[in-house]
């Protein structure tokens, strides 16, 4: 792959208006600003990251997580070109590298837009509604590709749909983002049927397959040869930076949140975070912490140091493996290839998170409640779009925003409208709708 093609400010859906004029803001900065001012981005403030939405103790939601990922992603994408400048010295391409930080930070802002309410349990609830719940009998009425889209529902693919699909009343191209920004959010650039084959995730639904092919072809992204007609591409190189920023933030920040909530003790968190550094650096860090009596401030200092260290080593892995990345041969994530000390410390944090955080009672309770709420809403809305002539269906569908195509001529389109609506809900709205449909929040004036 060629950087000169991979960095492209052509806007999806507005190709005919593309020109090379430069204003005070680049088109990639416009992507970033467009996301910040969008409704789907604002709704992330009421979507669970891991822990229940904050009460007296603030923890991360999807919005704050996305902003932090964008900051780390920008740092990564600023560091990489600095280390590549000697390699490309004297080439016009150097000027294009200035855009990497803008592209990656915009893609980081957008990476979680497609995630439903109640964290990752929401993704699983939508998928299992079809695979093992009331939606299972619908398999006979859908193509195999459409069925795997639903039973393997993936927030990353849903983000690509949200940004590119022309919902009712919207302009061509959805958000009309630049090609490079769109390609940089697709972590798993292949169709859903390959997710069932490999046991991993996927990057676009059947309905957006042609859109992704168009973007990938324009950018010169390598298509991986297969004996069948199923679609799989190499990643856009900047995907590796977006993924690394996300992995760094959720792992380190989840541990900090768990400490604030009293789930993890201070001494254990300090031990885990210091492990990223050699002995001489640890001694200096202990001296810095000795000047701060607040344990939360001590952890905050260590957290920022760990993020800085991981940005440094992840950027170096990218630079050292640039040729393999551009050839589509690089395997795994950047963090899989960092130096052994940092890798061992990161893996220890991962085990700690799985053992002590993601199985914490508050987290499991959110998973249970979220699964029940989403399953209920999926069932009611699916029944309504399939039987729109019924009185209850008409009442319920009248509350669905007009942008969702509940009257689509195909069953697949109707089910996508249901998924679009449910996945776009905040935790608060989903809970309120659940209560209203169960008659639990009805107000009657005397």
C-alpha positions as CSV (number, residue, x, y, z in Angstrom):
1,X,0.0,0.0,0.0
2,X,1.1,3.5,-0.7
3,X,0.8,6.4,1.8
4,X,0.1,8.9,-1.0
5,X,-3.1,7.0,-1.7
6,X,-3.9,6.0,1.9
7,X,-4.1,9.6,3.0
8,X,-7.1,10.9,1.0
9,X,-9.5,13.7,1.9
10,X,-12.2,12.8,-0.6
11,X,-15.6,12.7,1.2
12,X,-17.7,9.7,1.0
13,X,-21.0,10.5,-0.8
14,X,-19.8,13.9,-1.9
15,X,-17.1,12.8,-4.3
16,X,-18.4,15.1,-7.1
17,X,-17.6,18.2,-4.9
18,X,-14.1,17.2,-4.1
19,X,-11.3,19.7,-4.7
20,X,-7.8,20.3,-3.5
21,X,-8.3,23.7,-2.0
22,X,-7.0,24.2,1.5
23,X,-8.7,26.4,4.0
24,X,-7.9,27.2,7.6
25,X,-9.0,23.7,8.6
26,X,-8.1,20.5,6.8
27,X,-10.9,18.1,5.8
28,X,-9.7,15.7,8.5
29,X,-10.1,18.4,11.1
30,X,-13.6,19.0,9.7
31,X,-14.2,15.3,10.3
32,X,-13.2,15.7,14.0
33,X,-15.4,18.8,14.5
34,X,-18.3,17.2,12.7
35,X,-18.2,14.3,15.1
36,X,-17.9,16.5,18.2
37,X,-21.1,18.4,17.3
38,X,-23.1,15.3,16.3
39,X,-26.0,13.8,18.2
40,X,-24.5,10.2,18.2
41,X,-21.3,11.5,19.8
42,X,-23.2,13.4,22.5
43,X,-25.3,10.4,23.3
44,X,-22.1,8.5,24.3
45,X,-22.1,10.5,27.6
46,X,-25.0,8.3,28.7
47,X,-23.6,5.0,27.6
48,X,-21.8,2.6,29.9
49,X,-18.1,2.0,29.3
50,X,-17.6,-0.7,32.0
51,X,-18.9,0.5,35.3
52,X,-22.5,1.8,36.0
53,X,-23.0,5.5,35.1
54,X,-21.5,7.6,37.8
55,X,-23.1,8.6,41.1
56,X,-20.9,10.3,43.7
57,X,-17.7,8.8,42.2
58,X,-17.0,9.7,38.6
59,X,-16.0,6.9,36.3
60,X,-15.6,6.7,32.5
61,X,-18.5,6.6,30.1
62,X,-18.3,6.1,26.4
63,X,-17.9,9.8,25.7
64,X,-15.0,10.4,28.1
65,X,-13.4,7.2,26.9
66,X,-13.6,8.3,23.3
67,X,-12.1,11.7,24.0
68,X,-9.2,10.1,25.9
69,X,-8.6,7.6,23.1
70,X,-8.5,10.5,20.6
71,X,-5.9,12.2,22.7
72,X,-3.7,9.1,22.9
73,X,-4.3,8.4,19.2
74,X,-3.2,11.8,18.3
75,X,0.0,11.4,20.3
76,X,0.7,8.1,18.6
77,X,0.0,9.5,15.1
78,X,2.2,12.5,15.8
79,X,5.1,10.4,17.1
80,X,5.1,8.0,14.1
81,X,5.8,10.6,11.4
82,X,8.6,12.1,13.5
83,X,10.3,8.7,13.4
84,X,9.6,8.2,9.7
85,X,10.9,11.5,8.5
86,X,14.5,10.3,7.9
87,X,13.1,7.4,5.9
88,X,11.1,9.7,3.6
89,X,13.4,12.7,3.6
90,X,13.1,14.9,0.5
91,X,9.8,13.2,-0.6
92,X,6.6,15.3,-1.1
93,X,4.9,12.6,1.1
94,X,6.4,14.2,4.2
95,X,3.8,17.0,4.0
96,X,1.0,14.5,3.9
97,X,2.2,12.9,7.1
98,X,1.1,16.1,9.0
99,X,-2.4,14.8,8.6
100,X,-1.9,11.5,10.4
101,X,-2.7,13.0,13.8
102,X,-5.9,14.6,12.5
103,X,-7.1,11.4,10.8
104,X,-6.4,9.1,13.8
105,X,-7.9,11.5,16.4
106,X,-11.1,11.7,14.3
107,X,-11.2,8.0,13.9
108,X,-10.7,7.5,17.6
109,X,-13.6,9.8,18.4
110,X,-15.8,7.7,16.1
111,X,-14.6,4.2,17.0
112,X,-17.4,3.5,19.6
113,X,-20.3,5.4,17.9
114,X,-21.9,2.1,17.0
115,X,-21.9,0.5,20.4
116,X,-25.3,-0.1,22.0
117,X,-26.2,0.9,25.6
118,X,-24.9,-1.1,28.6
119,X,-21.4,-1.7,27.4
120,X,-20.3,-4.9,25.6
121,X,-23.2,-6.8,27.1
122,X,-25.4,-4.7,24.8
123,X,-23.6,-6.1,21.8
124,X,-24.1,-9.6,23.1
125,X,-27.7,-9.0,23.9
126,X,-28.5,-7.9,20.3
127,X,-26.6,-10.9,18.8
128,X,-28.1,-13.5,21.1
129,X,-31.7,-12.1,20.6
130,X,-31.3,-13.6,17.1
131,X,-29.0,-16.6,17.7
132,X,-30.8,-18.0,20.8
133,X,-33.7,-15.7,21.6
134,X,-37.1,-14.8,20.1
135,X,-35.5,-13.8,16.9
136,X,-34.1,-17.2,16.1
137,X,-37.0,-18.4,13.9
138,X,-36.3,-15.5,11.5
139,X,-33.3,-17.3,10.2
140,X,-35.4,-19.0,7.5
141,X,-36.5,-15.7,6.0
142,X,-33.0,-14.2,5.6
143,X,-29.9,-15.0,3.5
144,X,-26.9,-16.6,5.3
145,X,-25.0,-13.3,5.0
146,X,-27.8,-11.3,6.5
147,X,-28.2,-13.8,9.3
148,X,-24.6,-13.6,10.3
149,X,-24.8,-9.8,10.3
150,X,-27.4,-10.1,13.1
151,X,-26.1,-13.1,15.1
152,X,-22.6,-11.7,15.2
153,X,-23.7,-8.1,15.7
154,X,-20.5,-5.9,16.1
155,X,-20.3,-2.4,17.3
156,X,-17.4,-1.6,15.0
157,X,-19.4,-2.6,11.9
158,X,-22.3,-0.6,13.3
159,X,-20.1,2.5,13.6
160,X,-19.2,2.2,9.9
161,X,-22.9,1.9,9.1
162,X,-23.8,4.9,11.2
163,X,-21.2,7.0,9.5
164,X,-21.9,5.9,5.9
165,X,-25.6,4.9,5.6
166,X,-28.1,7.4,4.2
167,X,-30.8,7.3,6.8
168,X,-34.2,8.8,6.0
169,X,-33.9,12.5,5.5
170,X,-30.1,12.5,5.5
171,X,-27.6,13.5,2.8
172,X,-25.8,11.0,0.6
173,X,-22.8,9.4,2.4
174,X,-24.2,9.7,5.9
175,X,-21.8,11.8,7.8
176,X,-19.9,12.4,4.5
177,X,-16.5,11.7,6.3
178,X,-13.2,11.5,4.4
179,X,-12.2,8.1,3.0
180,X,-9.1,7.9,5.2
181,X,-11.0,8.5,8.4
182,X,-13.7,5.9,7.5
183,X,-11.1,3.3,6.7
184,X,-9.2,4.0,9.9
185,X,-12.1,2.9,12.2
186,X,-12.6,-0.5,10.5
187,X,-10.6,-2.8,12.8
188,X,-11.7,-6.0,11.2
189,X,-12.0,-5.3,7.4
190,X,-14.0,-8.3,6.4
191,X,-17.6,-9.5,6.1
192,X,-19.6,-11.2,8.9
193,X,-19.5,-14.7,7.4
194,X,-15.8,-14.7,8.0
195,X,-16.4,-13.8,11.6
196,X,-18.2,-17.1,12.1
197,X,-15.4,-18.9,10.4
198,X,-12.5,-17.3,12.4
199,X,-14.3,-16.7,15.7
200,X,-13.4,-13.1,15.6
201,X,-15.2,-9.8,14.8
202,X,-16.0,-8.2,11.5
203,X,-16.0,-4.6,10.1
204,X,-19.1,-4.0,7.9
205,X,-22.6,-5.4,7.4
206,X,-23.8,-6.9,4.1
207,X,-25.7,-3.6,3.5
208,X,-22.4,-1.6,3.6
209,X,-20.1,-4.1,1.8
210,X,-20.1,-2.2,-1.5
211,X,-19.4,1.0,0.4
212,X,-16.3,-0.5,2.1
213,X,-15.1,-2.0,-1.2
214,X,-15.4,1.5,-2.8
215,X,-13.4,3.1,0.0
216,X,-10.8,0.4,0.0
217,X,-10.3,0.5,-3.7
218,X,-9.9,4.3,-3.7
219,X,-7.2,4.1,-1.0
220,X,-5.4,1.1,-2.5
221,X,-6.0,-1.1,0.5
222,X,-4.9,-4.7,-0.3
223,X,-7.6,-7.3,-0.8
224,X,-6.6,-10.7,0.5
225,X,-7.1,-13.4,-2.1
226,X,-9.6,-16.2,-1.3
227,X,-11.0,-19.2,-3.1
228,X,-14.5,-18.0,-2.5
229,X,-16.1,-14.6,-3.1
230,X,-16.1,-13.5,0.5
231,X,-14.5,-10.1,1.2
232,X,-11.4,-9.7,3.4
233,X,-8.9,-6.8,3.2
234,X,-5.7,-5.8,4.9
235,X,-6.1,-3.1,7.5
236,X,-5.6,0.5,6.7
237,X,-2.2,1.2,8.5
238,X,-3.8,3.8,10.7
239,X,-6.2,1.2,12.1
240,X,-3.2,-0.1,14.1
241,X,-2.8,3.3,15.8
242,X,-6.5,3.6,16.6
243,X,-6.6,0.1,18.0
244,X,-3.5,0.7,20.1
245,X,-4.9,4.0,21.5
246,X,-8.2,2.2,22.4
247,X,-6.3,-0.7,24.1
248,X,-4.1,1.6,26.1
249,X,-6.9,3.7,27.3
250,X,-9.4,1.0,28.3
251,X,-6.8,-1.2,30.0
252,X,-5.2,1.6,32.1
253,X,-8.3,3.7,32.7
254,X,-10.4,0.7,33.8
255,X,-7.9,-0.1,36.5
256,X,-7.8,3.6,37.6
257,X,-11.7,3.6,37.8
258,X,-11.7,0.3,39.7
259,X,-9.3,1.9,42.2
260,X,-11.5,4.9,42.6
261,X,-14.5,2.7,43.3
262,X,-12.6,0.7,45.9
263,X,-12.6,-2.5,43.8
264,X,-8.8,-2.6,43.7
265,X,-6.5,-1.6,46.6
266,X,-3.9,1.1,46.1
267,X,-0.8,-1.1,46.7
268,X,-1.9,-3.6,44.1
269,X,-2.5,-0.9,41.4
270,X,0.8,0.8,42.2
271,X,2.6,-2.6,41.8
272,X,0.9,-3.3,38.5
273,X,1.6,0.2,37.0
274,X,5.2,0.4,38.2
275,X,5.9,-2.9,36.5
276,X,6.0,-1.1,33.1
277,X,9.3,0.5,34.1
278,X,12.9,-0.5,34.9
279,X,14.2,-0.4,38.5
280,X,16.0,2.9,38.2
281,X,12.9,4.6,36.8
282,X,10.7,3.0,39.5
283,X,13.0,4.5,42.2
284,X,12.4,8.0,40.8
285,X,8.7,7.4,40.5
286,X,8.6,6.4,44.2
287,X,10.3,9.7,45.1
288,X,7.7,11.6,43.1
289,X,4.8,9.7,44.8
290,X,6.3,10.4,48.2
291,X,5.4,14.1,47.7
292,X,1.8,13.3,47.1
293,X,-0.4,12.0,50.0
294,X,-3.6,11.4,48.0
295,X,-3.7,7.8,46.6
296,X,-5.9,8.9,43.7
297,X,-3.3,11.4,42.7
298,X,-0.5,8.8,43.0
299,X,-2.4,6.5,40.7
300,X,-3.1,9.4,38.3
301,X,0.6,10.1,38.0
302,X,1.4,6.4,37.4
303,X,-1.4,6.1,34.9
304,X,-0.1,9.1,32.8
305,X,3.4,7.6,32.9
306,X,2.2,4.2,31.7
307,X,0.3,5.8,28.9
308,X,3.3,7.8,27.8
309,X,5.5,4.7,27.9
310,X,3.0,2.6,25.9
311,X,2.7,5.3,23.3
312,X,6.4,5.4,22.9
313,X,6.9,1.6,22.5
314,X,3.8,1.2,20.3
315,X,5.0,4.0,17.9
316,X,8.3,2.2,17.7
317,X,6.7,-1.1,16.8
318,X,4.8,0.6,14.0
319,X,7.9,2.3,12.6
320,X,10.0,-0.9,12.8
321,X,7.2,-2.9,11.0
322,X,6.1,-0.3,8.5
323,X,7.0,-2.4,5.5
324,X,5.0,-5.4,6.8
325,X,2.1,-3.2,7.6
326,X,2.0,-1.6,4.2
327,X,2.3,-5.1,2.6
328,X,-0.7,-6.4,4.7
329,X,1.5,-9.0,6.4
330,X,1.7,-7.7,10.0
331,X,-0.1,-10.0,12.4
332,X,-1.8,-9.0,15.7
333,X,-1.9,-5.6,17.3
334,X,1.0,-3.2,18.0
335,X,0.8,-4.0,21.7
336,X,1.4,-7.7,20.9
337,X,4.9,-6.8,19.8
338,X,6.1,-4.3,22.4
339,X,9.2,-5.1,24.5
340,X,9.0,-8.0,26.9
341,X,8.9,-5.9,30.1
342,X,6.0,-3.7,28.9
343,X,4.2,-6.7,27.4
344,X,4.4,-8.7,30.6
345,X,3.1,-5.7,32.6
346,X,0.3,-5.2,30.2
347,X,-0.7,-8.8,30.2
348,X,-0.7,-8.7,34.0
349,X,-3.1,-5.8,33.9
350,X,-5.3,-7.7,31.5
351,X,-5.5,-10.7,33.8
352,X,-6.3,-8.4,36.8
353,X,-9.1,-6.7,34.8
354,X,-10.7,-10.0,33.9
355,X,-10.4,-11.5,37.4
356,X,-11.3,-8.4,39.5
357,X,-13.0,-5.8,37.4
358,X,-15.2,-7.3,34.7
359,X,-16.6,-9.9,37.2
360,X,-17.2,-7.3,39.9
361,X,-20.8,-7.4,41.2
362,X,-21.7,-3.9,39.9
363,X,-20.4,-4.7,36.4
364,X,-22.2,-8.1,36.3
365,X,-25.4,-6.5,37.5
366,X,-25.3,-4.0,34.6
367,X,-24.7,-6.9,32.2
368,X,-27.7,-8.8,33.5
369,X,-30.0,-5.7,33.6
370,X,-28.8,-4.5,30.2
371,X,-29.3,-7.9,28.6
372,X,-32.9,-8.1,29.9
373,X,-33.7,-4.6,28.8
374,X,-32.3,-4.8,25.3
375,X,-33.8,-8.3,24.7
376,X,-37.2,-7.0,25.7
377,X,-36.9,-3.9,23.5
378,X,-35.6,-6.0,20.5
379,X,-38.6,-8.4,20.9
380,X,-41.2,-5.7,21.0
381,X,-39.8,-3.6,18.2
382,X,-39.1,-6.7,16.0
383,X,-42.7,-7.8,16.4
384,X,-43.9,-4.3,15.6
385,X,-42.0,-4.0,12.3
386,X,-43.2,-7.4,11.2
387,X,-46.9,-6.7,12.1
388,X,-47.3,-3.0,11.5
389,X,-51.0,-3.3,11.1
390,X,-51.6,-4.1,14.7
391,X,-52.7,-1.3,17.0
392,X,-49.9,-1.8,19.5
393,X,-47.4,-1.9,16.7
394,X,-48.7,1.4,15.3
395,X,-48.4,3.0,18.7
396,X,-44.9,1.8,19.3
397,X,-43.6,2.6,15.9
398,X,-45.0,6.1,16.1
399,X,-42.3,6.7,18.8
400,X,-39.4,5.5,16.6
401,X,-37.5,8.4,15.1
402,X,-38.3,8.9,11.4
403,X,-34.7,8.4,10.3
404,X,-35.0,4.7,10.9
405,X,-36.5,2.7,8.0
406,X,-39.1,0.7,9.9
407,X,-41.2,0.4,6.7
408,X,-38.3,-0.9,4.6
409,X,-39.6,-3.3,1.9
410,X,-37.4,-6.2,3.1
411,X,-37.4,-8.0,6.4
412,X,-33.6,-7.5,6.6
413,X,-34.1,-3.7,6.2
414,X,-36.8,-3.7,8.9
415,X,-34.6,-5.6,11.3
416,X,-31.7,-3.3,10.7
417,X,-34.0,-0.4,11.5
418,X,-34.7,-2.0,14.9
419,X,-31.0,-2.6,15.5
420,X,-30.2,1.0,14.4
421,X,-32.8,2.3,16.9
422,X,-31.9,0.1,19.9
423,X,-28.1,0.5,19.4
424,X,-28.5,4.3,19.2
425,X,-30.2,4.5,22.6
426,X,-28.5,5.7,25.7
427,X,-28.6,3.6,28.9
428,X,-31.1,6.1,30.4
429,X,-33.4,6.1,27.4
430,X,-33.4,2.3,27.0
431,X,-34.3,1.9,30.7
432,X,-37.0,4.6,30.5
433,X,-38.6,3.0,27.4
434,X,-38.4,-0.4,29.1
435,X,-40.3,1.0,32.1
436,X,-42.9,2.7,29.9
437,X,-43.6,-0.3,27.8
438,X,-44.1,-2.3,31.1
439,X,-46.4,0.3,32.6
440,X,-43.8,1.1,35.3
441,X,-43.5,4.8,34.8
442,X,-46.9,5.9,33.8
443,X,-48.0,9.3,35.2
444,X,-51.8,9.8,35.7
445,X,-53.0,13.2,36.9
446,X,-56.0,13.1,39.3
